Each structure stands twice: as C-alpha cells, then as structure tokens.
Amino acid sequence: MAYDLSIAIELCQRFEGFREAPYLCPANVPTIGFGSTMYADGRRVTLQDSHITRAEAQALLESELRHTYLPGTLRHCPGLVADNRRLNAIVDFTYNLGVGRLQTSTLKRKINEQDWVGAKEELLKWSKAGGKVLPGLLKRRQAEALLL
C-alpha cells in the first residue's frame, strides 16, 4: 500500500534542517542531509563522507521514512494505518527518536488505546535532552501533537 508521507517529510525537513556536509548531531552521531545517519545502501554516515546535494538528501530522507520508519511505526501502532495525519506525526517522532523508543514508550500504549489526549501529553514529554527542555524539540513535539 502506498502511503502519503508528505507531512512527515515536511516536518523532518523543517525541524532537522539541511546540511550538505557530514556533522555530529547532538547525540554525537555522524549525520548528513536532513538528519540521516545511514545511507540507502545501509552504510553509516561518517565525518569523512562527501557532501550531498539537497536533492540527494531529500531522496535519502524519503527512502529512510518509507523503508525504516513507516514500517517500524506501523509494526508498533498498526491502528495508525487508518489515519494519515496521525501516522505522519508518529513517523516524524520515530525518525527523530528511533523505532526502539516508540516500541518501549507509553506513547505507543496511548496510541494503541486511541487515547489521543494522553498521546498528546506523552509526545510533549519527549522535548528534553540532557534533562533540559530544548526549544526546537518542544516545537517539533507541539507540531506533531497538533496532528493527533
């Protein structure tokens, strides 16, 4: 089945930003483009990698969302298949934090219970790094919560 991931793509691009050269993300992981840590062929990004174009970064982001984060989201929250806006919000969350974080979260439980008020509250809890609320993460979580 083909899914419209345009909202998740837009959220990722807006909140990740574009960087043509490899860099270390806040988690100290080599990253490139719109927050990609791996290439479509499975290689990890390294700081020695060549620059990429915006079009290459867009294609990489779309590939990661479609082949890793969408399936991971649907595996843990299968009910989202019926609601594209909510699905896109959680695909963006999963791209930002990883499938493993969704898998073990109270957010997953709230989504699967269709407790949308509780799910919004849970989303907003994921706005900290190092014990401090980061404005960019809070804005991202708020944008995702609006889609729920």
Secondary structure as UniProt FT lines:
FT   HELIX           6..16
FT   STRAND          19..24
FT   TURN            26..27
FT   STRAND          30..33
FT   TURN            34..35
FT   TURN            40..41
FT   TURN            47..48
FT   HELIX           54..64
FT   HELIX           65..69
FT   HELIX           70..76
FT   HELIX           78..82
FT   HELIX           84..97
FT   HELIX           99..103
FT   HELIX           106..112
FT   TURN            113..114
FT   HELIX           116..125
FT   STRAND          128..129
FT   TURN            130..131
FT   STRAND          132..133
FT   HELIX           135..147
//
